[in-house]
Amino acid sequence: MNKTGQGNAGSTAVLMLQGTASDVGKSVITAAFCRIFMQDGFRTAPFKSQNMALNSYVTADGKEIGRAQGMQAEACGIEATTDMNPILLKPTHDMHSQIVVHGRPLSNMSAADYRSNYLPRAKDTVMEALGRLRSEYDIVVMEGAGSPAEINLKDRDIVNMNLAGWADAPVLLVADIDRGGVFAFLVGTLELLEPHERERVKGFIINKFRGDLSLLQPGLDWLEERTGIPVLGVLPYIHDLRLEAEDSVVLEKRIGAGHPAESAEIDIAVIRSPFISNFTDVDPLIEEPGVSVRFVSRASELGNPDVIILPGTKNTIGDLEHIRDQGFEAAIARAMKWGRIQLIGICGGYQMLGSMLSDPQGVESQQAKEVKGLGYLPLATIFAEEKRTVRVSGTLSPECPVQLASSGQSASVTIEGYEIHMGSTEVLAGSDGDVMPLFQIQDNGGELKAEGCGSVNSRVWGTYLHGIFHNDEFRRSWLNGIREAKGMPQVDSTFSVKEFKEKEFDRVAASVRQNLRMDEIYKIIGITV
């Protein structure tokens, strides 16, 4: 293929996707462009200057960024770095967030403090990161946040139109037709932009369309005539798209609460709390045959599943108090009387399973606090200001209490995962015989150490490792262990997380390539293919 780059800065092209609102599909379309440009032979990288998300991603060097940028880097076939998301905001309470800069916590700030004291000096951080990407890649695909027409925020914007101006980036405006009012969203957004900002909008993308395109065409013609901006394509609604999400709003669209699917052999209930994080830990379970995964927000929805999972959270103590207020503590206790249920905690959920949680420095609670845990494991957690973010790998510990299939209970089962937490958890003195370690892990070539623990009867276990169910052999053997305990035959699933993810990248890229005018988009970014 003959390619000539004519980008905005040297030989590097930039393209920015902004949306008329949150959750219109910017992250997915950005990932699709990343995959398309990579398929077409361009070295491509994603970029989002500032992200607000509880579902985060750990880079190879142990730094924390938004999960969407990690996913988009995977779509590009490259390792993610903090330059792809230099500023990450992780909400900890209403109106307060932990500010993560280049993968490390800077401080906890209120929204007002962040706007007044940090944003005025954030431009250098953002532009230096973008500059490094532009020096290394042929194309940088930039993603905005929310809407560029937030009048109250525009003067200190570092993620939408101000950034587009700093980067001299053409903008494509994305709108979600599935929520209704698509023409009002697009025209209204343009009306609230300054003239120089409107000039940056080079095309519209209408996303999540389900109907007859011929019935929409008169509206598209009107829109182009009214604004003078071309509609570059209409993307169909893609059913059951399984790219990792970063916002818990997507849980509203997942398998609902209440009763499990009628065909389910294994019913898994995931407790959804206000500050749930890294809920994508359970994504691979959703794809397994015969498995129903429910996110439950009310104790009345819990029932008697085969597995109850307490997932990660950015505010462990606050979410534990919420769980108690909602009646989940009693509901879990009732369910656990049914002999075969497993109770699992991941990261913050693991901390909740212990006997005591202490926050002497107000790291998570804004003030010193100590609360009792759920008491299913003899553990004590102390929160500290230093955050542990690291990728790890290892094997099952020799005494691992997790009930695997009889054919899979072997220390040769390997695991990979990542840790993101600000607490250390220890087994209470005198309780060593009551629990056993789950894994032997190492990070960055370090010495093996024990990780996680579980009760000797295999019914309760917890780990700090996010991504534990992304390990195909471990996940498959664990599910078959549940089947064995229920007297059911094992399932020889061949589902591979890695292969599935690659197919999803290719699927969304194919849809975008088929339904957008990619030749025009290449012209917009100054590249002749």
RODO-2510 file (C-alpha; in nm, 4 decimals, decimal comma):
residues 529
     n   res          X          Y          Z
     1     m     0,0000     0,0000     0,0000
     2     n     0,1311     0,3412    -0,0925
     3     k     0,0959     0,5747     0,2068
     4     t     0,1931     0,9366     0,2346
     5     g     0,1505     1,1063     0,5722
     6     q     0,0565     1,4727     0,5732
     7     g    -0,0314     1,5140     0,9407
     8     n    -0,0701     1,8260     1,1526
     9     a     0,2677     1,8045     1,3282
    10     g     0,5479     1,6766     1,1120
    11     s     0,4496     1,3369     0,9787
    12     t     0,2029     1,2608     1,2591
    13     a    -0,1705     1,2894     1,1991
    14     v    -0,4231     1,3488     1,4752
    15     l    -0,7960     1,2838     1,4807
    16     m    -1,0253     1,3764     1,7691
    17     l    -1,3608     1,2198     1,8530
    18     q    -1,5942     1,4257     2,0665
    19     g    -1,9485     1,3430     2,1686
    20     t    -2,2769     1,5202     2,2190
    21     a    -2,2982     1,3527     2,5620
    22     s    -2,1410     1,0815     2,7728
    23     d    -2,1879     0,7184     2,6673
    24     v    -2,2552     0,7927     2,3003
    25     g    -1,9873     0,5426     2,1955
    26     k    -1,6714     0,7540     2,1693
    27     s    -1,4483     0,4961     2,3378
    28     v    -1,5667     0,2116     2,1149
    29     i    -1,5397     0,4142     1,7939
    30     t    -1,1931     0,5319     1,8993
    31     a    -1,0937     0,1677     1,9460
    32     a    -1,2372     0,0877     1,6021
    33     f    -1,0319     0,3648     1,4394
    34     c    -0,7248     0,2410     1,6252
    35     r    -0,7759    -0,1083     1,4825
    36     i    -0,8524     0,0177     1,1303
    37     f    -0,5459     0,2416     1,1140
    38     m    -0,3323    -0,0422     1,2512
    39     q    -0,4768    -0,2810     0,9916
    40     d    -0,3926    -0,0253     0,7215
    41     g    -0,0293    -0,0249     0,8272
    42     f    -0,0071     0,2890     1,0405
    43     r     0,1585     0,2994     1,3802
    44     t    -0,1346     0,4218     1,5880
    45     a    -0,1882     0,5226     1,9506
    46     p    -0,4925     0,6397     2,1522
    47     f    -0,4980     0,9486     2,3712
    48     k    -0,7363     1,0896     2,6305
    49     s    -0,5922     1,3784     2,8262
    50     q    -0,8237     1,3471     3,1261
    51     n    -1,0435     1,0534     3,2121
    52     m    -1,2860     0,9963     3,4976
    53     a    -1,3308     0,6263     3,5625
    54     l    -1,3258     0,3702     3,8400
    55     n    -1,2490     0,0878     3,5998
    56     s    -0,8772     0,1327     3,5476
    57     y    -0,5900    -0,0448     3,3733
    58     v    -0,2367    -0,1209     3,4904
    59     t     0,0416    -0,0645     3,2389
    60     a     0,3396    -0,2963     3,2019
    61     d     0,5503    -0,0664     3,4202
    62     g     0,2933    -0,0686     3,7009
    63     k     0,1121     0,2597     3,6372
    64     e    -0,2623     0,3252     3,6393
    65     i    -0,4639     0,4702     3,3484
    66     g    -0,8245     0,4609     3,2319
    67     r    -0,9347     0,1190     3,1166
    68     a    -1,0617     0,2529     2,7846
    69     q    -0,7142     0,3709     2,6856
    70     g    -0,5663     0,0339     2,7839
    71     m    -0,8294    -0,1363     2,5701
    72     q    -0,7652     0,1017     2,2805
    73     a    -0,3912     0,0368     2,3006
    74     e    -0,4666    -0,3339     2,2706
    75     a    -0,6733    -0,2547     1,9601
    76     c    -0,3591    -0,0861     1,8210
    77     g    -0,1508    -0,3933     1,9070
    78     i     0,0777    -0,1927     2,1397
    79     e     0,1555    -0,1681     2,5096
    80     a    -0,0339     0,1059     2,6903
    81     t     0,1594     0,3869     2,8598
    82     t     0,0569     0,6725     3,0848
    83     d     0,1109     0,9149     2,7963
    84     m    -0,2136     0,7763     2,6549
    85     n    -0,4062     0,8984     2,9628
    86     p    -0,1857     1,1316     3,1672
    87     i    -0,4619     1,2418     3,4072
    88     l    -0,7091     0,9990     3,5642
    89     l    -0,9799     1,1006     3,8109
    90     k    -1,1125     0,8238     4,0378
    91     p    -1,4214     0,9315     4,2358
    92     t    -1,3967     0,8428     4,6044
    93     h    -1,6982     1,0302     4,7428
    94     d    -1,9580     1,2695     4,6095
    95     m    -1,7669     1,5682     4,4667
    96     h    -1,4240     1,4228     4,5588
    97     s    -1,1778     1,2227     4,3497
    98     q    -0,8315     1,0783     4,3706
    99     i    -0,6174     1,2590     4,1121
   100     v    -0,3807     1,0195     3,9341
   101     v    -0,1108     1,1859     3,7225
   102     h     0,1008     0,9683     3,4953
   103     g    -0,0151     0,6599     3,6767
   104     r     0,0584     0,7703     4,0351
   105     p    -0,1795     0,9284     4,2896
   106     l    -0,1174     1,3000     4,3302
   107     s    -0,3792     1,3787     4,5962
   108     n    -0,7491     1,3649     4,6774
   109     m    -0,9314     1,6810     4,5716
   110     s    -1,2798     1,8199     4,5667
   111     a    -1,4183     1,9148     4,2268
   112     a    -1,3754     2,2825     4,3150
   113     d    -1,0135     2,2361     4,4296
   114     y    -0,9268     2,0413     4,1176
   115     r    -1,0754     2,3080     3,8944
   116     s    -0,9145     2,5987     4,0804
   117     n    -0,5773     2,4562     4,1823
   118     y    -0,4823     2,1844     3,9347
   119     l    -0,6417     2,2520     3,5961
   120     p    -0,4577     2,5836     3,5433
   121     r    -0,1270     2,3918     3,5395
   122     a    -0,2462     2,0762     3,3654
   123     k    -0,1847     2,1900     3,0072
   124     d     0,1891     2,1210     3,0185
   125     t     0,1330     1,7673     3,1486
   126     v    -0,1215     1,6976     2,8768
   127     m     0,0713     1,8452     2,5865
   128     e     0,4041     1,6884     2,6825
   129     a     0,2360     1,3455     2,6869
   130     l     0,0681     1,4073     2,3514
   131     g     0,3955     1,5361     2,2087
   132     r     0,5743     1,2152     2,2999
   133     l     0,3027     1,0076     2,1308
   134     r     0,3183     1,2224     1,8186
   135     s     0,6919     1,1703     1,7998
   136     e     0,6522     0,7897     1,8131
   137     y     0,3406     0,7157     1,6051
   138     d     0,1957     0,7915     1,2618
   139     i    -0,1565     0,8611     1,3896
   140     v    -0,2863     0,9575     1,7333
   141     v    -0,6607     0,9063     1,7869
   142     m    -0,7786     1,1463     2,0554
   143     e    -1,0947     1,0973     2,2597
   144     g    -1,2854     1,3780     2,4282
   145     a    -1,4993     1,3505     2,7414
   146     g    -1,8673     1,4156     2,7944
   147     s    -1,9717     1,7068     2,5737
   148     p    -1,7682     1,9996     2,4391
   149     a    -2,0667     2,2267     2,5058
   150     e    -2,0453     2,2283     2,8853
   151     i    -2,0565     2,6065     2,9170
   152     n    -1,9664     2,6102     3,2864
   153     l    -1,6462     2,4106     3,2251
   154     k    -1,5183     2,5395     2,8921
   155     d    -1,2825     2,8085     3,0192
   156     r    -1,0553     2,5504     3,1828
   157     d    -1,1240     2,2610     2,9480
   158     i    -0,8277     2,0311     2,8859
   159     v    -1,0099     1,7419     2,7207
   160     n    -1,2359     1,8770     2,4445
   161     m    -1,2191     2,1872     2,2246
   162     n    -0,9323     2,3623     2,4019
   163     l    -0,7263     2,0478     2,3560
   164     a    -0,8311     2,0210     1,9908
   165     g    -0,7011     2,3730     1,9427
   166     w    -0,3722     2,3080     2,1217
   167     a    -0,3199     1,9968     1,9086
   168     d    -0,4593     2,1526     1,5889
   169     a    -0,6816     1,8452     1,5586
   170     p    -0,9840     1,7989     1,3317
   171     v    -1,2905     1,6870     1,5279
   172     l    -1,5576     1,4307     1,4443
   173     l    -1,8736     1,4757     1,6518
   174     v    -2,0451     1,1537     1,7638
   175     a    -2,4137     1,1336     1,8581
   176     d    -2,6211     0,8404     1,9852
   177     i    -2,9456     0,8051     1,7907
   178     d    -3,0655     0,5221     2,0141
   179     r    -3,1365     0,7632     2,3010
   180     g    -3,3453     0,9910     2,0750
   181     g    -3,3143     1,3544     1,9751
   182     v    -3,0041     1,3020     1,7650
   183     f    -3,0552     1,6112     1,5445
   184     a    -3,1197     1,8324     1,8455
   185     f    -2,8057     1,6972     2,0132
   186     l    -2,5897     1,7703     1,7090
   187     v    -2,7305     2,1111     1,6170
   188     g    -2,7553     2,2177     1,9812
   189     t    -2,3942     2,1238     2,0452
   190     l    -2,2797     2,3255     1,7442
   191     e    -2,4860     2,6269     1,8529
   192     l    -2,3070     2,6307     2,1896
   193     l    -1,9603     2,6238     2,0354
   194     e    -1,7589     2,9300     1,9500
   195     p    -1,7096     2,9970     1,5752
   196     h    -1,3462     2,8805     1,5828
   197     e    -1,4562     2,5632     1,7614
   198     r    -1,7282     2,4895     1,5065
   199     e    -1,4688     2,5214     1,2323
   200     r    -1,2841     2,2256     1,3834
   201     v    -1,5859     1,9953     1,3430
   202     k    -1,5217     1,8226     1,0112
   203     g    -1,7908     1,5579     1,0206
   204     f    -2,0735     1,3891     1,2099
   205     i    -2,0969     1,0225     1,3098
   206     i    -2,4396     0,8925     1,4073
   207     n    -2,4078     0,5871     1,6265
   208     k    -2,6287     0,2968     1,7435
   209     f    -2,8860     0,3078     1,4626
   210     r    -3,1432     0,0256     1,4544
   211     g    -3,3874     0,1287     1,1810
   212     d    -3,4322     0,1668     0,8072
   213     l    -3,1621     0,4015     0,6779
   214     s    -3,3848     0,5234     0,3937
   215     l    -3,6256     0,6695     0,6525
   216     l    -3,3377     0,8544     0,8207
   217     q    -3,1927     0,9967     0,4980
   218     p    -3,4155     1,3085     0,4808
   219     g    -3,2951     1,4045     0,8266
   220     l    -2,9326     1,3538     0,7266
   221     d    -2,9832     1,5720     0,4197
   222     w    -3,1408     1,8437     0,6349
   223     l    -2,8561     1,8228     0,8867
   224     e    -2,5894     1,8669     0,6208
   225     e    -2,7766     2,1574     0,4617
   226     r    -2,8422     2,3201     0,8004
   227     t    -2,4836     2,2951     0,9289
   228     g    -2,2665     2,2640     0,6194
   229     i    -2,0934     1,9675     0,7856
   230     p    -2,1013     1,6217     0,6236
   231     v    -2,2465     1,3136     0,7847
   232     l    -1,9594     1,0677     0,7479
   233     g    -2,1749     0,7673     0,8183
   234     v    -2,4378     0,5986     1,0315
   235     l    -2,3158     0,3142     1,2483
   236     p    -2,5584     0,0325     1,3260
   237     y    -2,6277    -0,0795     1,6796
   238     i    -2,3900    -0,3695     1,7442
   239     h    -2,5583    -0,6254     1,9636
   240     d    -2,3624    -0,8029     2,2365
   241     l    -2,0424    -0,6088     2,1755
   242     r    -1,7960    -0,7155     2,4448
   243     l    -1,5231    -0,4552     2,4571
   244     e    -1,4163    -0,3713     2,8111
   245     a    -1,6014    -0,0699     2,9484
   246     e    -1,4859     0,1804     3,2077
   247     d    -1,8151     0,3326     3,3234
   248     s    -2,0557     0,1423     3,5461
   249     v    -2,3441     0,2906     3,3451
   250     v    -2,2971    -0,0023     3,1065
   251     l    -2,4119    -0,2356     3,3830
   252     e    -2,7653    -0,1115     3,3203
   253     k    -2,7451    -0,2846     2,9828
   254     r    -2,5910    -0,6066     3,1068
   255     i    -2,7687    -0,9177     3,2255
   256     g    -3,0228    -0,7797     3,4699
   257     a    -3,0887    -0,8436     3,8333
   258     g    -3,3612    -1,0754     3,9544
   259     h    -3,3731    -1,4330     3,8353
   260     p    -3,0883    -1,6017     3,6460
   261     a    -3,1324    -1,7086     3,2881
   262     e    -3,3525    -2,0185     3,2630
   263     s    -3,0764    -2,2104     3,0855
   264     a    -2,8164    -2,1304     3,3521
   265     e    -2,6287    -2,4195     3,5081
   266     i    -2,4313    -2,1811     3,7301
   267     d    -2,5849    -1,8658     3,8777
   268     i    -2,3363    -1,5930     3,9786
   269     a    -2,4535    -1,2814     4,1634
   270     v    -2,2217    -0,9785     4,1679
   271     i    -2,3079    -0,7195     4,4315
   272     r    -2,3164    -0,3735     4,2786
   273     s    -2,2194    -0,0916     4,5154
   274     p    -2,1967     0,2855     4,4473
   275     f    -1,8190     0,2929     4,3913
   276     i    -1,7829    -0,0429     4,2167
   277     s    -1,4568    -0,0610     4,0207
   278     n    -1,2993    -0,2991     3,7718
   279     f    -1,6290    -0,4808     3,7256
   280     t    -1,4840    -0,6139     3,3997
   281     d    -1,3181    -0,8787     3,6186
   282     v    -1,6300    -1,0921     3,5626
   283     d    -1,6636    -1,0300     3,1864
   284     p    -1,5161    -1,3688     3,0871
   285     l    -1,7717    -1,5465     3,3064
   286     i    -2,0517    -1,3891     3,1013
   287     e    -1,9174    -1,5588     2,7890
   288     e    -1,8994    -1,9078     2,9395
   289     p    -2,1726    -2,1528     2,8325
   290     g    -2,4342    -2,2252     3,0957
   291     v    -2,3260    -1,9374     3,3234
   292     s    -2,5546    -1,6515     3,4270
   293     v    -2,3970    -1,3374     3,5740
   294     r    -2,6264    -1,0936     3,7554
   295     f    -2,5324    -0,7521     3,8950
   296     v    -2,7612    -0,7029     4,1939
   297     s    -2,8287    -0,3702     4,3640
   298     r    -3,0910    -0,4841     4,6167
   299     a    -3,0696    -0,7550     4,8818
   300     s    -3,4069    -0,8895     4,7700
   301     e    -3,2524    -0,9773     4,4322
   302     l    -2,9733    -1,1936     4,5740
   303     g    -3,1554    -1,5236     4,6224
   304     n    -2,9479    -1,8415     4,6528
   305     p    -2,6942    -1,8304     4,3698
   306     d    -2,4054    -2,0694     4,3289
   307     v    -2,1555    -1,7855     4,3703
   308     i    -2,1680    -1,4414     4,5321
   309     i    -1,8928    -1,2013     4,4249
   310     l    -1,7969    -0,8842     4,6087
   311     p    -1,6055    -0,6908     4,3415
   312     g    -1,3523    -0,4105     4,3663
   313     t    -1,4412    -0,0641     4,4932
   314     k    -1,2716     0,2752     4,5204
   315     n    -1,4284     0,3324     4,8636
   316     t    -1,4189     0,0036     5,0517
   317     i    -1,5475     0,1290     5,3855
   318     g    -1,8160     0,3470     5,2284
   319     d    -1,9391     0,0642     5,0068
   320     l    -1,9296    -0,1805     5,2976
   321     e    -2,1540     0,0547     5,4942
   322     h    -2,3819     0,0818     5,1896
   323     i    -2,4011    -0,2969     5,1613
   324     r    -2,5043    -0,3144     5,5258
   325     d    -2,7605    -0,0366     5,4862
   326     q    -2,9157    -0,2204     5,1913
   327     g    -2,9530    -0,5430     5,3895
   328     f    -2,6922    -0,7407     5,1945
   329     e    -2,5060    -0,8566     5,5053
   330     a    -2,8096    -1,0475     5,6308
   331     a    -2,8975    -1,1677     5,2796
   332     i    -2,5465    -1,3073     5,2310
   333     a    -2,5644    -1,4805     5,5683
   334     r    -2,8969    -1,6426     5,4731
   335     a    -2,7603    -1,7562     5,1375
   336     m    -2,4457    -1,9004     5,2956
   337     k    -2,6607    -2,1375     5,5003
   338     w    -2,7257    -2,3135     5,1723
   339     g    -2,4281    -2,5458     5,1835
   340     r    -2,2737    -2,5179     4,8383
   341     i    -2,2617    -2,1388     4,7819
   342     q    -1,9195    -1,9823     4,7319
   343     l    -1,8505    -1,6280     4,8557
   344     i    -1,5658    -1,4517     4,6719
   345     g    -1,4080    -1,1112     4,7251
   346     i    -1,1829    -0,9296     4,4776
   347     c    -0,9658    -0,6395     4,5950
   348     g    -1,2037    -0,4181     4,7977
   349     g    -1,4427    -0,7109     4,8217
   350     y    -1,1568    -0,9208     4,9616
   351     q    -1,0976    -0,6552     5,2268
   352     m    -1,4690    -0,6594     5,3173
   353     l    -1,4582    -1,0345     5,3826
   354     g    -1,2155    -0,9799     5,6712
   355     s    -1,2739    -0,9063     6,0375
   356     m    -1,1553    -0,5464     6,0564
   357     l    -1,0816    -0,2531     5,8256
   358     s    -0,8830     0,0400     5,9577
   359     d    -0,8229     0,3749     5,7874
   360     p    -0,6105     0,5660     6,0410
   361     q    -0,5052     0,8378     5,7950
   362     g    -0,8424     0,8895     5,6296
   363     v    -0,7079     0,7624     5,2975
   364     e    -1,0469     0,6377     5,1762
   365     s    -1,2840     0,7740     5,4376
   366     q    -1,1803     1,1431     5,4524
   367     q    -1,1363     1,0900     5,8259
   368     a    -0,9830     0,8273     6,0520
   369     k    -1,2187     0,5329     6,0775
   370     e    -1,2259     0,1691     6,1824
   371     v    -1,5108    -0,0674     6,1006
   372     k    -1,5866    -0,4353     6,1334
   373     g    -1,5723    -0,6413     5,8183
   374     l    -1,8191    -0,9120     5,7217
   375     g    -1,6116    -1,1592     5,9219
   376     y    -1,5937    -1,4505     5,6800
   377     l    -1,2123    -1,4574     5,6790
   378     p    -0,9779    -1,3838     5,9742
   379     l    -0,8146    -1,0820     5,8121
   380     a    -0,7277    -0,7259     5,9103
   381     t    -0,6787    -0,4518     5,6511
   382     i    -0,5004    -0,1229     5,7128
   383     f    -0,5271     0,1465     5,4464
   384     a    -0,2151     0,3455     5,3609
   385     e    -0,1360     0,6402     5,1351
   386     e     0,0925     0,4422     4,9047
   387     k    -0,0959     0,2705     4,6239
   388     r     0,0177    -0,0661     4,4907
   389     t    -0,0296    -0,0915     4,1139
   390     v     0,1497    -0,3836     3,9545
   391     r     0,1065    -0,6713     3,7124
   392     v     0,1812    -1,0136     3,8566
   393     s     0,2032    -1,3750     3,7484
   394     g     0,2306    -1,7037     3,9317
   395     t     0,0743    -2,0396     4,0061
   396     l    -0,1668    -2,1952     4,2505
   397     s    -0,0208    -2,2396     4,5959
   398     p     0,0287    -2,6065     4,6936
   399     e    -0,2502    -2,5766     4,9519
   400     c    -0,4829    -2,3588     4,7412
   401     p    -0,8337    -2,4040     4,8839
   402     v    -1,0211    -2,2964     4,5694
   403     q    -1,2390    -2,5864     4,4600
   404     l    -1,1293    -2,6703     4,1073
   405     a    -1,2355    -2,9630     3,8941
   406     s    -1,0707    -3,2858     4,0031
   407     s    -0,8719    -3,2861     3,6789
   408     g    -0,7498    -2,9277     3,7336
   409     q    -0,6401    -2,9163     4,0965
   410     s    -0,2732    -2,8707     4,0201
   411     a    -0,0040    -2,6204     4,1054
   412     s     0,0823    -2,6165     3,7351
   413     v    -0,2200    -2,3954     3,6694
   414     t    -0,0706    -2,0536     3,5926
   415     i    -0,2342    -1,7202     3,6634
   416     e    -0,1798    -1,3583     3,5648
   417     g    -0,3447    -1,0473     3,7044
   418     y    -0,2898    -0,7001     3,8336
   419     e    -0,3227    -0,5228     4,1671
   420     i    -0,4638    -0,1744     4,2358
   421     h    -0,5127    -0,1036     4,6047
   422     m    -0,4104     0,1224     4,8887
   423     g    -0,4283    -0,1246     5,1760
   424     s    -0,2361    -0,4185     5,3161
   425     t    -0,4178    -0,7252     5,4446
   426     e    -0,2820    -0,9732     5,6969
   427     v    -0,4128    -1,2952     5,8512
   428     l    -0,4945    -1,2439     6,2194
   429     a    -0,2553    -1,4048     6,4626
   430     g    -0,3530    -1,7569     6,5577
   431     s    -0,5706    -1,8070     6,2495
   432     d    -0,3170    -1,9634     6,0158
   433     g    -0,4844    -2,3028     6,0294
   434     d    -0,8245    -2,1614     5,9378
   435     v    -0,7244    -2,0224     5,5971
   436     m    -0,4850    -2,1165     5,3199
   437     p    -0,3113    -1,8983     5,0574
   438     l    -0,4499    -1,9070     4,7041
   439     f    -0,1524    -1,8275     4,4845
   440     q     0,2230    -1,7959     4,4662
   441     i     0,2949    -1,4784     4,2692
   442     q     0,5813    -1,2572     4,1646
   443     d     0,6011    -0,9144     4,0048
   444     n     0,8806    -0,7716     3,7909
   445     g     1,0986    -1,0768     3,8479
   446     g     1,0631    -1,0575     4,2266
   447     e     1,0579    -1,3448     4,4721
   448     l     0,7519    -1,5660     4,4977
   449     k     0,5098    -1,4703     4,7723
   450     a     0,1735    -1,5926     4,8929
   451     e    -0,1338    -1,4032     4,7735
   452     g    -0,4985    -1,4178     4,8746
   453     c    -0,6541    -1,6685     5,1071
   454     g    -0,9522    -1,8915     5,1454
   455     s    -1,1295    -2,0979     5,4075
   456     v    -1,0265    -2,4606     5,4366
   457     n    -1,3776    -2,5712     5,3331
   458     s    -1,3338    -2,3847     4,9985
   459     r    -1,6551    -2,1863     5,0419
   460     v    -1,5020    -1,8418     5,1004
   461     w    -1,1974    -1,6991     4,9265
   462     g    -1,0561    -1,3650     4,8289
   463     t    -0,7728    -1,2098     4,6321
   464     y    -0,6252    -0,8730     4,5437
   465     l    -0,5768    -0,9909     4,1837
   466     h    -0,7948    -0,8220     3,9276
   467     g    -0,8352    -1,0217     3,6079
   468     i    -0,8286    -1,3567     3,7868
   469     f    -1,1155    -1,4892     3,5721
   470     h    -0,9342    -1,3819     3,2547
   471     n    -0,7072    -1,6844     3,3086
   472     d    -0,8707    -1,9435     3,0841
   473     e    -0,7438    -2,2605     3,2521
   474     f    -0,8171    -2,1386     3,6054
   475     r    -1,1646    -2,0053     3,5155
   476     r    -1,2643    -2,3204     3,3285
   477     s    -1,1452    -2,5532     3,6042
   478     w    -1,3156    -2,3462     3,8753
   479     l    -1,6494    -2,3498     3,6908
   480     n    -1,6225    -2,7248     3,6354
   481     g    -1,5475    -2,7644     4,0050
   482     i    -1,8829    -2,6011     4,0760
   483     r    -2,0478    -2,8348     3,8265
   484     e    -1,8875    -3,1368     3,9929
   485     a    -2,0148    -3,0246     4,3329
   486     k    -2,3668    -3,0018     4,1854
   487     g    -2,3409    -3,3470     4,0301
   488     m    -2,3333    -3,2075     3,6782
   489     p    -2,1059    -3,3085     3,3907
   490     q    -1,8080    -3,0898     3,3103
   491     v    -1,8125    -2,8567     3,0095
   492     d    -1,5142    -2,8604     2,7761
   493     s    -1,5246    -2,4887     2,6941
   494     t    -1,2730    -2,3590     2,4416
   495     f    -1,3462    -1,9931     2,5076
   496     s    -1,0234    -1,7893     2,5027
   497     v    -1,0273    -1,4352     2,6432
   498     k    -0,7441    -1,3218     2,4175
   499     e    -0,8907    -1,4658     2,0986
   500     f    -1,2373    -1,3350     2,1854
   501     k    -1,1041    -0,9840     2,2437
   502     e    -0,9240    -0,9838     1,9083
   503     k    -1,2405    -1,0942     1,7296
   504     e    -1,4382    -0,8146     1,8959
   505     f    -1,1818    -0,5548     1,7868
   506     d    -1,2027    -0,6850     1,4315
   507     r    -1,5839    -0,6987     1,4442
   508     v    -1,6291    -0,3356     1,5487
   509     a    -1,3580    -0,2229     1,3055
   510     a    -1,5332    -0,4028     1,0200
   511     s    -1,8625    -0,2326     1,1054
   512     v    -1,7017     0,1115     1,1160
   513     r    -1,5084     0,0517     0,7940
   514     q    -1,8232    -0,0648     0,6173
   515     n    -2,0491     0,2186     0,7344
   516     l    -1,8220     0,5247     0,7497
   517     r    -1,6579     0,7062     0,4597
   518     m    -1,3051     0,6134     0,5572
   519     d    -1,1609     0,7770     0,2461
   520     e    -1,3005     1,1114     0,3641
   521     i    -1,1700     1,0531     0,7162
   522     y    -0,8202     0,9911     0,5825
   523     k    -0,8451     1,3169     0,3882
   524     i    -0,9591     1,4993     0,7027
   525     i    -0,6489     1,3900     0,8934
   526     g    -0,4237     1,4720     0,5997
   527     i    -0,3217     1,1238     0,4899
   528     t    -0,3360     0,9930     0,1356
   529     v    -0,3698     0,6151     0,1200
***
